[in-house]
Amino acid sequence: MEERLNVEPWVTLKDVQSYLGVGRETILQWINKRNMPAYKVGRLWKFKLGEVDDWIRSGGASDDNNEDGKEK
């Protein structure tokens, strides 16, 4: 019998929206402009929350990383 210990489940874009408390467009911009860890499965985006947490802790979602040249 194959054991699957500590396998983190894949979550949806809606799950990440709820988890982070941000909108769909924000997440899509982070994927496209800030290299948020996300994987396209067919037409759906899938995520591992552990990777998202690591990305946020490394400053991926910080306003300091604003690449469109606008100041906040």
C-alpha positions as CSV (number, residue, x, y, z in Angstrom):
1,M,0.0,0.0,0.0
2,E,1.4,3.4,-1.1
3,E,1.5,6.0,1.7
4,R,1.0,9.6,0.8
5,L,2.2,11.4,3.9
6,N,2.4,15.2,4.1
7,V,1.1,15.8,0.6
8,E,-0.2,19.3,0.4
9,P,-3.4,19.6,-1.6
10,W,-3.8,21.8,-4.6
11,V,-6.2,24.7,-4.1
12,T,-8.1,27.0,-6.5
13,L,-7.8,30.7,-7.3
14,K,-11.0,31.2,-5.2
15,D,-9.3,29.4,-2.3
16,V,-6.3,31.7,-2.5
17,Q,-8.6,34.8,-2.8
18,S,-10.3,33.8,0.5
19,Y,-7.0,32.8,2.1
20,L,-5.3,36.1,1.4
21,G,-8.3,38.3,1.4
22,V,-7.6,39.8,-2.0
23,G,-9.5,40.0,-5.3
24,R,-9.2,37.8,-8.4
25,E,-7.6,40.5,-10.5
26,T,-4.9,41.1,-7.8
27,I,-3.9,37.5,-7.8
28,L,-3.8,37.3,-11.7
29,Q,-1.6,40.4,-11.7
30,W,0.7,38.9,-9.1
31,I,1.0,35.8,-11.3
32,N,1.8,37.7,-14.4
33,K,4.0,40.5,-13.0
34,R,5.5,39.3,-9.7
35,N,6.0,35.6,-10.3
36,M,3.5,34.4,-7.8
37,P,3.8,30.6,-7.7
38,A,0.8,29.2,-9.7
39,Y,0.3,26.4,-12.1
40,K,-2.1,26.3,-15.1
41,V,-4.0,23.0,-15.2
42,G,-6.1,23.2,-18.3
43,R,-7.9,26.5,-18.0
44,L,-7.7,26.6,-14.2
45,W,-5.0,28.1,-11.9
46,K,-3.9,25.8,-9.1
47,F,-1.8,26.7,-6.1
48,K,0.1,25.2,-3.1
49,L,-0.6,27.4,-0.1
50,G,2.8,26.6,1.3
51,E,4.5,28.1,-1.8
52,V,2.2,31.1,-1.7
53,D,3.1,31.7,2.0
54,D,6.8,31.4,1.1
55,W,6.4,33.9,-1.8
56,I,4.7,36.4,0.5
57,R,7.3,36.0,3.2
58,S,10.0,36.7,0.6
59,G,8.4,40.0,-0.3
60,G,6.6,38.9,-3.5
61,A,3.4,40.7,-2.7
62,S,5.1,43.8,-1.2
63,D,4.3,47.2,-2.7
64,D,8.1,47.7,-2.9
65,N,8.0,45.3,-5.8
66,N,5.6,47.4,-7.9
67,E,6.8,47.0,-11.4
68,D,4.4,49.3,-13.2
69,G,6.4,52.4,-12.1
70,K,3.6,53.9,-10.1
71,E,4.2,55.0,-6.6
72,K,1.6,54.2,-3.9
